[in-house]
């Protein structure tokens, strides 16, 4: 065996390197421990072959008189250093991948380059006996020249190392970098790639990402902020705006109770004040729908409190609150202006404090109730449990039972805030149903949606309606 090794060390070394490559390709990627073990085993066997043949990677070849043997020993010594660098790179790479997945790829590449550079210098110093000091000095000058020429690129590379080490964001996170929002799809040597909301690809240099203001919407995983801003004329008292926006925040069930939603003033001038209503949702997919819903709720509640956003949009005639409210009750949209005027004159108001039951399960009201201000929670019963079906705001109606057929309320309507409701005698509504078929059709659709919602909740299935309210289908 020793004679064979001493006679054909180069051939055996090539066979071992080929065997290492073959085993690395054949062994499954999932079996990391086996892959590392095989590579270390082949490397140790390669080292034993070199030592057995009288070759040391720490010394030049001893056979100066035998040119062929000396050249063979030099090749094996250089091959040992490169094999050692490759083995160490693989071991470090597997450790980094196991700990940090894709984010460790850039650091792995940099460490691999450094290890191979050290191996080349060591091979030149020990095996070839080259003047390493002069080589290092020359390479240092060249590195300075190359560094100055590639200053921007090197800045991106080292910024990428910092980003992958500190990990402010990862692949799959939704982020905002320097004002550009999107989903992180790749982080490489030079740049971070984002897939924006309109489907385009944004490439942001790592040096920019490392210095820019960065928002990671995916961290923490279970809390995501959502906010809206409204600008109100400065003449409107802030307390009225706070009250309306707080009710708007109460009007959606998707906002988490902890951390609590809040309303703040962002900025103000002599002409206007900018208000911000903010809260948190549990999923990124809820942000857009919740934000749009909050804008609609803010408009309705501000209008309900009498806040006028634009005086140019006021109607030519002054309407009472009841008359203006009928414009938002979609089931009455087919009525003429004169019919709405007459109906509004027969509407009477009633006030409720917070946490009061307006209609209980099984109750039958003599009036159709239109919410003027405030937030009403709709709860259905499932045995002994109470399940919230939705929340209602200005312009939505309750007490529709017994208008089309004899039935009692299947839900409980409870105030979440102080509310002002307007009552319409059901005889007046029945008169509208007889004269206007469109009103009857809209009422049938409304009752059908509420029945489907209750059934889907009791069956623990997703609700068939949007979170915007029971009349959201009328906006289509």
C-alpha positions as a LaTeX table, in Angstrom:
\begin{tabular}{lrrr}
\hline
Residue & $x$ (\AA) & $y$ (\AA) & $z$ (\AA) \\
\hline
Unk1 & 0.00 & 0.00 & 0.00 \\
Unk2 & 2.76 & 2.46 & 0.97 \\
Unk3 & 4.70 & 1.54 & $-2.15$ \\
Unk4 & 1.65 & 2.21 & $-4.27$ \\
Unk5 & 1.11 & 5.59 & $-2.59$ \\
Unk6 & 4.76 & 6.56 & $-3.01$ \\
Unk7 & 4.75 & 5.49 & $-6.67$ \\
Unk8 & 1.45 & 7.11 & $-7.73$ \\
Unk9 & 0.61 & 9.88 & $-5.21$ \\
Unk10 & $-0.68$ & 12.31 & $-7.84$ \\
Unk11 & $-2.98$ & 9.69 & $-9.37$ \\
Unk12 & $-4.34$ & 8.71 & $-5.96$ \\
Unk13 & $-4.80$ & 12.39 & $-5.06$ \\
Unk14 & $-6.77$ & 13.02 & $-8.25$ \\
Unk15 & $-8.92$ & 9.95 & $-7.55$ \\
Unk16 & $-9.65$ & 11.20 & $-4.02$ \\
Unk17 & $-10.60$ & 14.67 & $-5.28$ \\
Unk18 & $-12.89$ & 13.12 & $-7.90$ \\
Unk19 & $-14.40$ & 10.86 & $-5.22$ \\
Unk20 & $-15.01$ & 13.90 & $-3.02$ \\
Unk21 & $-16.83$ & 15.71 & $-5.84$ \\
Unk22 & $-18.90$ & 12.61 & $-6.63$ \\
Unk23 & $-19.92$ & 12.02 & $-3.01$ \\
Unk24 & $-20.81$ & 15.70 & $-2.60$ \\
Unk25 & $-23.13$ & 15.57 & $-5.61$ \\
Unk26 & $-24.74$ & 12.25 & $-4.72$ \\
Unk27 & $-25.38$ & 12.87 & $-1.02$ \\
Unk28 & $-28.84$ & 14.49 & $-0.42$ \\
Unk29 & $-28.81$ & 18.16 & 0.57 \\
Unk30 & $-30.95$ & 17.48 & 3.63 \\
Unk31 & $-28.29$ & 15.19 & 5.15 \\
Unk32 & $-25.87$ & 17.97 & 6.07 \\
Unk33 & $-24.04$ & 16.01 & 8.75 \\
Unk34 & $-23.31$ & 13.17 & 6.32 \\
Unk35 & $-22.06$ & 15.58 & 3.64 \\
Unk36 & $-19.68$ & 17.28 & 6.07 \\
Unk37 & $-18.50$ & 13.92 & 7.44 \\
Unk38 & $-17.73$ & 12.55 & 3.98 \\
Unk39 & $-15.83$ & 15.66 & 2.95 \\
Unk40 & $-13.79$ & 15.67 & 6.15 \\
Unk41 & $-13.11$ & 11.97 & 5.75 \\
Unk42 & $-11.86$ & 12.35 & 2.17 \\
Unk43 & $-9.75$ & 15.37 & 3.19 \\
Unk44 & $-8.12$ & 13.42 & 6.04 \\
Unk45 & $-7.47$ & 10.53 & 3.68 \\
Unk46 & $-5.91$ & 12.94 & 1.17 \\
Unk47 & $-3.71$ & 14.36 & 3.94 \\
Unk48 & $-2.61$ & 10.83 & 4.92 \\
Unk49 & $-1.72$ & 10.05 & 1.31 \\
Unk50 & 0.48 & 13.16 & 1.11 \\
Unk51 & 2.27 & 12.48 & 4.36 \\
Unk52 & 2.74 & 8.80 & 3.48 \\
Unk53 & 4.34 & 9.79 & 0.18 \\
Unk54 & 6.77 & 12.12 & 1.98 \\
Unk55 & 5.06 & 15.39 & 0.99 \\
Unk56 & 4.40 & 18.11 & 3.58 \\
Unk57 & 2.14 & 21.09 & 2.77 \\
Unk58 & 4.20 & 23.16 & 5.23 \\
Unk59 & 7.50 & 22.63 & 3.45 \\
Unk60 & 8.77 & 22.77 & $-0.14$ \\
Unk61 & 9.28 & 19.53 & $-2.03$ \\
Unk62 & 12.50 & 17.78 & $-0.79$ \\
Unk63 & 13.45 & 16.14 & $-4.13$ \\
Unk64 & 15.28 & 18.98 & $-5.84$ \\
Unk65 & 17.30 & 16.58 & $-8.01$ \\
Unk66 & 14.24 & 14.77 & $-9.34$ \\
Unk67 & 12.37 & 17.39 & $-11.34$ \\
Unk68 & 9.31 & 15.27 & $-12.11$ \\
Unk69 & 8.89 & 14.09 & $-8.51$ \\
Unk70 & 9.54 & 17.57 & $-7.19$ \\
Unk71 & 6.87 & 19.03 & $-9.49$ \\
Unk72 & 4.44 & 16.30 & $-8.44$ \\
Unk73 & 5.02 & 17.05 & $-4.75$ \\
Unk74 & 4.52 & 20.79 & $-5.36$ \\
Unk75 & 1.18 & 20.20 & $-7.13$ \\
Unk76 & 0.00 & 17.95 & $-4.28$ \\
Unk77 & 1.06 & 20.53 & $-1.66$ \\
Unk78 & $-0.84$ & 23.35 & $-3.44$ \\
Unk79 & $-3.80$ & 20.99 & $-3.91$ \\
Unk80 & $-3.83$ & 20.27 & $-0.17$ \\
Unk81 & $-4.17$ & 23.97 & 0.70 \\
Unk82 & $-6.99$ & 24.47 & $-1.81$ \\
Unk83 & $-8.71$ & 21.28 & $-0.61$ \\
Unk84 & $-8.41$ & 22.51 & 2.99 \\
Unk85 & $-9.88$ & 25.91 & 2.03 \\
Unk86 & $-12.78$ & 24.24 & 0.25 \\
Unk87 & $-13.50$ & 21.94 & 3.17 \\
Unk88 & $-13.42$ & 24.80 & 5.68 \\
Unk89 & $-15.66$ & 26.92 & 3.43 \\
Unk90 & $-18.21$ & 24.13 & 3.16 \\
Unk91 & $-18.26$ & 23.55 & 6.93 \\
Unk92 & $-18.71$ & 27.28 & 7.65 \\
Unk93 & $-21.34$ & 27.54 & 4.89 \\
Unk94 & $-23.41$ & 24.68 & 6.29 \\
Unk95 & $-23.27$ & 26.23 & 9.78 \\
Unk96 & $-24.36$ & 29.63 & 8.47 \\
Unk97 & $-27.17$ & 28.19 & 6.37 \\
Unk98 & $-28.41$ & 26.12 & 9.31 \\
Unk99 & $-28.49$ & 29.19 & 11.56 \\
Unk100 & $-29.61$ & 32.00 & 9.30 \\
Unk101 & $-30.92$ & 30.39 & 6.08 \\
Unk102 & $-30.72$ & 32.69 & 3.04 \\
Unk103 & $-29.50$ & 35.74 & 4.94 \\
Unk104 & $-26.13$ & 34.05 & 5.61 \\
Unk105 & $-25.32$ & 33.54 & 1.95 \\
Unk106 & $-23.52$ & 36.84 & 1.49 \\
Unk107 & $-21.42$ & 36.38 & 4.64 \\
Unk108 & $-20.65$ & 32.84 & 3.54 \\
Unk109 & $-19.36$ & 34.07 & 0.16 \\
Unk110 & $-17.18$ & 36.74 & 1.76 \\
Unk111 & $-15.69$ & 34.30 & 4.30 \\
Unk112 & $-15.09$ & 31.79 & 1.50 \\
Unk113 & $-13.19$ & 34.38 & $-0.54$ \\
Unk114 & $-11.05$ & 35.30 & 2.48 \\
Unk115 & $-10.30$ & 31.66 & 3.27 \\
Unk116 & $-9.23$ & 30.92 & $-0.30$ \\
Unk117 & $-7.07$ & 34.05 & $-0.34$ \\
Unk118 & $-5.33$ & 32.93 & 2.86 \\
Unk119 & $-4.87$ & 29.44 & 1.39 \\
Unk120 & $-3.29$ & 30.82 & $-1.78$ \\
Unk121 & $-0.89$ & 33.03 & 0.20 \\
Unk122 & $-0.02$ & 30.11 & 2.51 \\
Unk123 & 0.62 & 27.81 & $-0.46$ \\
Unk124 & 2.85 & 30.46 & $-2.03$ \\
Unk125 & 4.77 & 30.91 & 1.23 \\
Unk126 & 5.16 & 27.28 & 2.37 \\
Unk127 & 5.10 & 25.22 & $-0.82$ \\
Unk128 & 6.55 & 27.59 & $-3.42$ \\
Unk129 & 8.78 & 29.53 & $-1.01$ \\
Unk130 & 7.82 & 32.83 & $-2.65$ \\
Unk131 & 8.58 & 36.18 & $-0.90$ \\
Unk132 & 5.20 & 36.69 & 0.69 \\
Unk133 & 6.08 & 40.09 & 2.14 \\
Unk134 & 6.74 & 41.54 & $-1.28$ \\
Unk135 & 3.67 & 39.79 & $-2.63$ \\
Unk136 & 1.51 & 41.19 & 0.14 \\
Unk137 & 2.93 & 44.68 & $-0.36$ \\
Unk138 & 2.26 & 44.51 & $-4.08$ \\
Unk139 & $-1.23$ & 43.10 & $-3.53$ \\
Unk140 & $-1.86$ & 45.83 & $-0.94$ \\
Unk141 & $-1.07$ & 48.56 & $-3.46$ \\
Unk142 & $-3.26$ & 46.85 & $-6.03$ \\
Unk143 & $-6.04$ & 46.51 & $-3.44$ \\
Unk144 & $-5.92$ & 50.25 & $-2.76$ \\
Unk145 & $-6.14$ & 51.05 & $-6.48$ \\
Unk146 & $-8.98$ & 48.58 & $-7.01$ \\
Unk147 & $-10.73$ & 49.82 & $-3.84$ \\
Unk148 & $-10.70$ & 53.41 & $-5.05$ \\
Unk149 & $-12.02$ & 52.36 & $-8.45$ \\
Unk150 & $-14.76$ & 50.19 & $-6.94$ \\
Unk151 & $-15.58$ & 52.39 & $-3.94$ \\
Unk152 & $-19.31$ & 52.45 & $-4.60$ \\
Unk153 & $-19.51$ & 48.72 & $-5.25$ \\
Unk154 & $-17.45$ & 47.90 & $-2.15$ \\
Unk155 & $-19.73$ & 50.17 & $-0.12$ \\
Unk156 & $-22.70$ & 48.11 & $-1.31$ \\
Unk157 & $-20.90$ & 44.86 & $-0.49$ \\
Unk158 & $-19.94$ & 45.80 & 3.07 \\
Unk159 & $-23.37$ & 47.35 & 3.65 \\
Unk160 & $-24.83$ & 44.03 & 2.51 \\
Unk161 & $-22.69$ & 42.24 & 5.09 \\
Unk162 & $-23.98$ & 44.60 & 7.80 \\
Unk163 & $-27.58$ & 44.10 & 6.68 \\
Unk164 & $-27.22$ & 40.32 & 6.67 \\
Unk165 & $-25.55$ & 40.37 & 10.08 \\
Unk166 & $-27.96$ & 42.74 & 11.85 \\
Unk167 & $-30.96$ & 41.41 & 9.90 \\
Unk168 & $-33.33$ & 44.41 & 10.00 \\
Unk169 & $-35.36$ & 42.58 & 7.37 \\
Unk170 & $-35.42$ & 39.16 & 5.73 \\
Unk171 & $-36.65$ & 37.66 & 2.49 \\
Unk172 & $-40.44$ & 37.66 & 2.51 \\
Unk173 & $-40.79$ & 40.74 & 4.76 \\
Unk174 & $-42.86$ & 43.72 & 3.66 \\
Unk175 & $-40.71$ & 46.83 & 4.12 \\
Unk176 & $-40.37$ & 50.47 & 3.22 \\
Unk177 & $-36.82$ & 51.52 & 2.29 \\
Unk178 & $-36.17$ & 55.18 & 1.53 \\
Unk179 & $-39.87$ & 55.64 & 0.75 \\
Unk180 & $-40.13$ & 52.58 & $-1.53$ \\
Unk181 & $-42.56$ & 49.94 & $-0.26$ \\
Unk182 & $-42.54$ & 46.31 & $-1.30$ \\
Unk183 & $-41.84$ & 42.70 & $-0.42$ \\
Unk184 & $-38.21$ & 41.59 & $-0.10$ \\
Unk185 & $-37.51$ & 38.88 & $-2.71$ \\
Unk186 & $-33.68$ & 38.83 & $-2.73$ \\
Unk187 & $-30.61$ & 40.24 & $-0.96$ \\
Unk188 & $-27.34$ & 39.82 & $-2.83$ \\
Unk189 & $-23.85$ & 41.34 & $-2.86$ \\
Unk190 & $-24.91$ & 44.68 & $-4.31$ \\
Unk191 & $-28.58$ & 45.36 & $-3.74$ \\
Unk192 & $-31.88$ & 44.47 & $-2.11$ \\
Unk193 & $-34.72$ & 43.64 & $-4.50$ \\
Unk194 & $-38.32$ & 44.54 & $-3.65$ \\
Unk195 & $-41.53$ & 43.53 & $-5.39$ \\
Unk196 & $-43.72$ & 46.62 & $-5.15$ \\
Unk197 & $-47.49$ & 46.75 & $-4.83$ \\
Unk198 & $-47.98$ & 47.43 & $-8.55$ \\
Unk199 & $-45.92$ & 44.38 & $-9.51$ \\
Unk200 & $-42.72$ & 46.17 & $-10.49$ \\
Unk201 & $-39.20$ & 45.33 & $-9.32$ \\
Unk202 & $-37.35$ & 47.90 & $-7.21$ \\
Unk203 & $-33.56$ & 47.47 & $-6.88$ \\
Unk204 & $-32.15$ & 49.38 & $-3.90$ \\
Unk205 & $-28.35$ & 49.47 & $-3.39$ \\
Unk206 & $-27.32$ & 48.03 & $-0.04$ \\
Unk207 & $-25.44$ & 51.22 & 0.84 \\
Unk208 & $-28.69$ & 53.16 & 0.46 \\
Unk209 & $-30.67$ & 50.59 & 2.46 \\
Unk210 & $-28.11$ & 50.67 & 5.29 \\
Unk211 & $-28.39$ & 54.47 & 5.65 \\
Unk212 & $-32.05$ & 55.09 & 4.79 \\
Unk213 & $-35.06$ & 55.20 & 7.08 \\
Unk214 & $-36.39$ & 51.65 & 7.11 \\
Unk215 & $-39.82$ & 50.38 & 8.17 \\
Unk216 & $-40.39$ & 46.64 & 8.50 \\
Unk217 & $-44.13$ & 46.00 & 8.39 \\
Unk218 & $-43.67$ & 42.27 & 9.05 \\
Unk219 & $-42.07$ & 42.69 & 12.49 \\
Unk220 & $-43.40$ & 41.84 & 14.98 \\
Unk221 & $-45.32$ & 39.05 & 13.28 \\
Unk222 & $-48.65$ & 39.51 & 15.06 \\
Unk223 & $-48.96$ & 43.32 & 15.23 \\
Unk224 & $-49.07$ & 45.64 & 12.22 \\
Unk225 & $-49.83$ & 49.34 & 12.39 \\
Unk226 & $-52.46$ & 51.02 & 10.24 \\
Unk227 & $-53.37$ & 54.70 & 10.25 \\
Unk228 & $-55.28$ & 57.36 & 8.34 \\
Unk229 & $-54.84$ & 61.14 & 8.27 \\
Unk230 & $-57.57$ & 63.73 & 7.74 \\
Unk231 & $-57.23$ & 67.49 & 7.38 \\
Unk232 & $-59.99$ & 69.52 & 9.02 \\
Unk233 & $-60.51$ & 73.31 & 8.93 \\
Unk234 & $-58.96$ & 74.97 & 11.99 \\
Unk235 & $-62.28$ & 76.58 & 12.96 \\
Unk236 & $-63.67$ & 73.13 & 13.96 \\
Unk237 & $-63.17$ & 72.40 & 17.63 \\
Unk238 & $-60.68$ & 69.50 & 18.07 \\
Unk239 & $-62.89$ & 67.76 & 20.64 \\
Unk240 & $-65.57$ & 67.19 & 18.00 \\
Unk241 & $-63.02$ & 65.68 & 15.62 \\
Unk242 & $-61.52$ & 63.48 & 18.35 \\
Unk243 & $-64.97$ & 62.15 & 19.25 \\
Unk244 & $-65.80$ & 61.34 & 15.62 \\
Unk245 & $-62.48$ & 59.65 & 14.87 \\
Unk246 & $-62.58$ & 57.64 & 18.11 \\
Unk247 & $-65.98$ & 56.31 & 17.06 \\
Unk248 & $-64.54$ & 55.51 & 13.64 \\
Unk249 & $-61.84$ & 53.40 & 15.34 \\
Unk250 & $-64.53$ & 51.67 & 17.39 \\
Unk251 & $-66.48$ & 50.95 & 14.23 \\
Unk252 & $-64.16$ & 48.23 & 12.91 \\
Unk253 & $-63.59$ & 44.87 & 14.58 \\
Unk254 & $-60.27$ & 44.21 & 12.86 \\
Unk255 & $-58.34$ & 46.65 & 15.07 \\
Unk256 & $-56.69$ & 45.06 & 18.10 \\
Unk257 & $-57.61$ & 46.27 & 21.56 \\
Unk258 & $-53.95$ & 46.01 & 22.66 \\
Unk259 & $-52.11$ & 48.22 & 21.83 \\
Unk260 & $-55.17$ & 50.48 & 21.96 \\
Unk261 & $-56.16$ & 52.64 & 18.96 \\
Unk262 & $-55.61$ & 56.38 & 19.37 \\
Unk263 & $-56.24$ & 59.76 & 17.75 \\
Unk264 & $-53.56$ & 62.46 & 17.70 \\
Unk265 & $-52.89$ & 65.83 & 16.08 \\
Unk266 & $-50.01$ & 65.58 & 13.59 \\
Unk267 & $-49.70$ & 69.22 & 12.56 \\
Unk268 & $-51.64$ & 72.46 & 12.46 \\
Unk269 & $-51.71$ & 75.77 & 10.63 \\
Unk270 & $-53.90$ & 78.86 & 10.80 \\
Unk271 & $-56.18$ & 77.33 & 8.16 \\
Unk272 & $-56.28$ & 73.61 & 9.00 \\
Unk273 & $-55.38$ & 70.86 & 11.45 \\
Unk274 & $-54.18$ & 67.39 & 10.44 \\
Unk275 & $-55.45$ & 64.52 & 12.61 \\
Unk276 & $-54.21$ & 60.93 & 12.62 \\
Unk277 & $-56.27$ & 57.92 & 13.70 \\
Unk278 & $-54.15$ & 54.80 & 14.19 \\
Unk279 & $-54.43$ & 51.26 & 15.46 \\
Unk280 & $-53.05$ & 47.77 & 14.93 \\
Unk281 & $-54.18$ & 44.65 & 13.06 \\
Unk282 & $-52.99$ & 41.08 & 13.43 \\
Unk283 & $-52.24$ & 40.38 & 9.77 \\
Unk284 & $-50.61$ & 42.26 & 6.91 \\
Unk285 & $-53.42$ & 41.17 & 4.59 \\
Unk286 & $-55.91$ & 43.19 & 6.68 \\
Unk287 & $-54.13$ & 46.53 & 6.37 \\
Unk288 & $-55.54$ & 47.75 & 3.06 \\
Unk289 & $-59.16$ & 46.78 & 3.76 \\
Unk290 & $-58.98$ & 48.18 & 7.28 \\
Unk291 & $-57.47$ & 51.46 & 6.11 \\
Unk292 & $-60.13$ & 51.91 & 3.43 \\
Unk293 & $-62.84$ & 51.07 & 5.93 \\
Unk294 & $-61.45$ & 53.60 & 8.42 \\
Unk295 & $-61.57$ & 56.35 & 5.80 \\
Unk296 & $-65.23$ & 55.57 & 5.12 \\
Unk297 & $-66.06$ & 55.44 & 8.83 \\
Unk298 & $-64.20$ & 58.70 & 9.48 \\
Unk299 & $-66.18$ & 60.46 & 6.77 \\
Unk300 & $-69.50$ & 59.16 & 8.09 \\
Unk301 & $-68.81$ & 59.96 & 11.75 \\
Unk302 & $-67.38$ & 63.42 & 10.99 \\
Unk303 & $-70.41$ & 64.18 & 8.87 \\
Unk304 & $-72.67$ & 62.89 & 11.65 \\
Unk305 & $-71.12$ & 65.34 & 14.12 \\
Unk306 & $-71.65$ & 68.24 & 11.70 \\
Unk307 & $-68.03$ & 68.67 & 10.59 \\
Unk308 & $-67.98$ & 70.18 & 7.09 \\
Unk309 & $-64.87$ & 69.34 & 5.08 \\
Unk310 & $-65.54$ & 71.44 & 2.02 \\
Unk311 & $-68.03$ & 74.29 & 1.99 \\
Unk312 & $-68.18$ & 74.16 & $-1.83$ \\
Unk313 & $-69.81$ & 70.73 & $-1.66$ \\
Unk314 & $-72.73$ & 71.87 & 0.51 \\
Unk315 & $-76.22$ & 71.45 & $-1.02$ \\
Unk316 & $-77.93$ & 74.54 & $-2.35$ \\
Unk317 & $-80.55$ & 74.26 & 0.41 \\
Unk318 & $-80.02$ & 73.68 & 4.11 \\
Unk319 & $-81.12$ & 70.23 & 5.23 \\
Unk320 & $-81.92$ & 69.04 & 8.70 \\
Unk321 & $-79.86$ & 66.20 & 10.11 \\
Unk322 & $-82.74$ & 63.78 & 9.48 \\
Unk323 & $-83.03$ & 64.85 & 5.84 \\
Unk324 & $-79.28$ & 64.64 & 5.25 \\
Unk325 & $-79.20$ & 61.21 & 6.90 \\
Unk326 & $-81.79$ & 59.83 & 4.49 \\
Unk327 & $-79.35$ & 60.52 & 1.65 \\
Unk328 & $-77.03$ & 57.92 & 3.22 \\
Unk329 & $-79.73$ & 55.30 & 3.86 \\
Unk330 & $-79.34$ & 53.35 & 0.65 \\
Unk331 & $-82.67$ & 51.50 & 0.80 \\
Unk332 & $-84.40$ & 54.89 & 0.46 \\
Unk333 & $-82.32$ & 56.12 & $-2.47$ \\
Unk334 & $-85.12$ & 55.43 & $-4.95$ \\
Unk335 & $-87.42$ & 57.90 & $-3.16$ \\
Unk336 & $-87.87$ & 61.32 & $-4.71$ \\
Unk337 & $-86.56$ & 64.42 & $-2.97$ \\
Unk338 & $-90.08$ & 65.40 & $-1.97$ \\
Unk339 & $-90.77$ & 61.96 & $-0.49$ \\
Unk340 & $-87.55$ & 62.14 & 1.51 \\
Unk341 & $-88.53$ & 65.60 & 2.78 \\
Unk342 & $-91.88$ & 64.31 & 3.99 \\
Unk343 & $-90.34$ & 61.19 & 5.57 \\
Unk344 & $-87.66$ & 63.19 & 7.39 \\
Unk345 & $-90.28$ & 65.42 & 8.99 \\
Unk346 & $-91.82$ & 62.39 & 10.70 \\
Unk347 & $-88.52$ & 61.07 & 12.08 \\
Unk348 & $-88.07$ & 61.38 & 15.85 \\
Unk349 & $-84.79$ & 61.13 & 17.73 \\
Unk350 & $-83.90$ & 58.95 & 20.70 \\
Unk351 & $-80.59$ & 58.89 & 22.60 \\
Unk352 & $-78.78$ & 55.90 & 24.09 \\
Unk353 & $-75.83$ & 55.77 & 26.45 \\
Unk354 & $-72.89$ & 53.47 & 25.90 \\
Unk355 & $-73.45$ & 49.75 & 26.57 \\
Unk356 & $-77.24$ & 49.92 & 26.30 \\
Unk357 & $-79.32$ & 47.30 & 24.50 \\
Unk358 & $-81.36$ & 48.85 & 21.70 \\
Unk359 & $-82.98$ & 45.61 & 20.55 \\
Unk360 & $-82.56$ & 42.25 & 22.22 \\
Unk361 & $-82.88$ & 38.78 & 20.74 \\
Unk362 & $-86.58$ & 38.11 & 20.11 \\
Unk363 & $-87.59$ & 41.78 & 20.42 \\
Unk364 & $-89.92$ & 43.35 & 17.90 \\
Unk365 & $-89.77$ & 47.13 & 17.47 \\
Unk366 & $-92.60$ & 49.29 & 16.15 \\
Unk367 & $-90.02$ & 51.54 & 14.51 \\
Unk368 & $-87.31$ & 51.33 & 11.92 \\
Unk369 & $-84.21$ & 52.82 & 13.55 \\
Unk370 & $-81.60$ & 54.80 & 11.63 \\
Unk371 & $-78.23$ & 55.41 & 13.32 \\
Unk372 & $-77.47$ & 59.12 & 13.38 \\
Unk373 & $-74.30$ & 59.11 & 15.47 \\
Unk374 & $-72.32$ & 56.50 & 17.42 \\
Unk375 & $-71.35$ & 52.84 & 17.04 \\
Unk376 & $-73.68$ & 49.85 & 17.48 \\
Unk377 & $-72.47$ & 46.27 & 17.96 \\
Unk378 & $-74.48$ & 43.41 & 16.46 \\
Unk379 & $-74.31$ & 40.15 & 18.45 \\
Unk380 & $-75.87$ & 36.78 & 17.61 \\
Unk381 & $-76.33$ & 33.93 & 20.05 \\
Unk382 & $-74.94$ & 30.43 & 19.60 \\
Unk383 & $-76.28$ & 28.53 & 22.56 \\
Unk384 & $-74.83$ & 30.24 & 25.62 \\
Unk385 & $-72.13$ & 32.04 & 23.62 \\
Unk386 & $-72.30$ & 35.51 & 22.10 \\
Unk387 & $-70.67$ & 36.10 & 18.71 \\
Unk388 & $-70.16$ & 39.60 & 17.36 \\
Unk389 & $-71.42$ & 39.69 & 13.77 \\
Unk390 & $-70.45$ & 43.26 & 12.95 \\
Unk391 & $-70.52$ & 46.91 & 13.90 \\
Unk392 & $-72.79$ & 49.59 & 12.52 \\
Unk393 & $-72.41$ & 53.33 & 12.15 \\
Unk394 & $-74.23$ & 56.41 & 10.84 \\
Unk395 & $-76.59$ & 55.71 & 7.95 \\
Unk396 & $-77.23$ & 52.04 & 8.78 \\
Unk397 & $-80.57$ & 50.71 & 9.96 \\
Unk398 & $-81.93$ & 48.18 & 12.44 \\
Unk399 & $-85.38$ & 46.95 & 13.46 \\
Unk400 & $-86.31$ & 45.71 & 9.97 \\
Unk401 & $-88.22$ & 42.72 & 11.37 \\
Unk402 & $-91.96$ & 42.36 & 10.57 \\
Unk403 & $-91.72$ & 44.67 & 7.57 \\
Unk404 & $-91.94$ & 41.89 & 4.99 \\
Unk405 & $-93.02$ & 38.92 & 7.10 \\
Unk406 & $-93.74$ & 38.16 & 10.72 \\
Unk407 & $-90.43$ & 37.56 & 12.50 \\
Unk408 & $-88.59$ & 38.57 & 15.63 \\
Unk409 & $-85.05$ & 39.89 & 15.97 \\
Unk410 & $-82.41$ & 37.14 & 15.80 \\
Unk411 & $-79.63$ & 39.44 & 17.01 \\
Unk412 & $-78.88$ & 41.77 & 19.87 \\
Unk413 & $-78.06$ & 45.40 & 19.04 \\
Unk414 & $-75.98$ & 47.08 & 21.74 \\
Unk415 & $-74.35$ & 50.51 & 21.78 \\
Unk416 & $-70.57$ & 50.69 & 22.02 \\
Unk417 & $-70.64$ & 54.47 & 22.43 \\
Unk418 & $-73.29$ & 57.06 & 23.13 \\
Unk419 & $-75.66$ & 57.02 & 20.15 \\
Unk420 & $-78.37$ & 59.14 & 18.61 \\
Unk421 & $-80.93$ & 57.15 & 16.61 \\
Unk422 & $-83.88$ & 58.33 & 14.54 \\
Unk423 & $-87.13$ & 56.39 & 14.58 \\
Unk424 & $-89.40$ & 55.94 & 11.57 \\
Unk425 & $-92.84$ & 54.44 & 12.13 \\
Unk426 & $-93.04$ & 51.11 & 10.34 \\
Unk427 & $-96.39$ & 52.09 & 8.81 \\
Unk428 & $-94.54$ & 54.86 & 6.95 \\
Unk429 & $-91.98$ & 52.31 & 5.72 \\
Unk430 & $-94.70$ & 49.88 & 4.62 \\
Unk431 & $-96.25$ & 52.68 & 2.61 \\
Unk432 & $-92.90$ & 53.15 & 0.86 \\
Unk433 & $-92.71$ & 49.39 & 0.22 \\
Unk434 & $-96.10$ & 49.46 & $-1.50$ \\
Unk435 & $-95.31$ & 52.51 & $-3.63$ \\
Unk436 & $-91.67$ & 51.76 & $-4.44$ \\
Unk437 & $-90.66$ & 48.25 & $-5.50$ \\
Unk438 & $-86.99$ & 49.26 & $-5.33$ \\
Unk439 & $-87.27$ & 49.82 & $-1.57$ \\
Unk440 & $-88.75$ & 46.35 & $-1.11$ \\
Unk441 & $-86.01$ & 44.76 & $-3.23$ \\
Unk442 & $-83.27$ & 46.49 & $-1.24$ \\
Unk443 & $-84.84$ & 45.42 & 2.04 \\
Unk444 & $-85.06$ & 41.80 & 0.89 \\
Unk445 & $-81.38$ & 41.82 & $-0.02$ \\
Unk446 & $-80.49$ & 43.34 & 3.34 \\
Unk447 & $-82.38$ & 40.67 & 5.28 \\
Unk448 & $-80.88$ & 37.91 & 3.15 \\
Unk449 & $-77.35$ & 39.17 & 3.82 \\
Unk450 & $-77.97$ & 39.33 & 7.55 \\
Unk451 & $-79.35$ & 35.78 & 7.57 \\
Unk452 & $-76.33$ & 34.49 & 5.63 \\
Unk453 & $-73.98$ & 36.30 & 7.97 \\
Unk454 & $-75.60$ & 34.81 & 11.05 \\
Unk455 & $-75.57$ & 31.31 & 9.55 \\
Unk456 & $-71.93$ & 31.54 & 8.48 \\
Unk457 & $-70.89$ & 32.73 & 11.94 \\
Unk458 & $-72.74$ & 29.91 & 13.68 \\
Unk459 & $-71.13$ & 27.41 & 11.32 \\
Unk460 & $-67.75$ & 29.06 & 11.99 \\
Unk461 & $-67.24$ & 29.91 & 8.34 \\
Unk462 & $-65.94$ & 33.20 & 6.90 \\
Unk463 & $-68.61$ & 35.87 & 6.70 \\
Unk464 & $-70.13$ & 36.38 & 3.27 \\
Unk465 & $-70.15$ & 40.16 & 3.59 \\
Unk466 & $-67.45$ & 42.78 & 3.82 \\
Unk467 & $-66.52$ & 44.44 & 7.08 \\
Unk468 & $-67.80$ & 47.79 & 5.90 \\
Unk469 & $-71.29$ & 47.15 & 7.30 \\
Unk470 & $-74.53$ & 45.47 & 6.39 \\
Unk471 & $-75.16$ & 47.90 & 3.52 \\
Unk472 & $-71.75$ & 47.60 & 1.92 \\
Unk473 & $-73.24$ & 45.65 & $-1.00$ \\
Unk474 & $-75.13$ & 48.77 & $-2.00$ \\
Unk475 & $-71.82$ & 50.52 & $-2.84$ \\
Unk476 & $-71.05$ & 48.05 & $-5.64$ \\
\hline
\end{tabular}
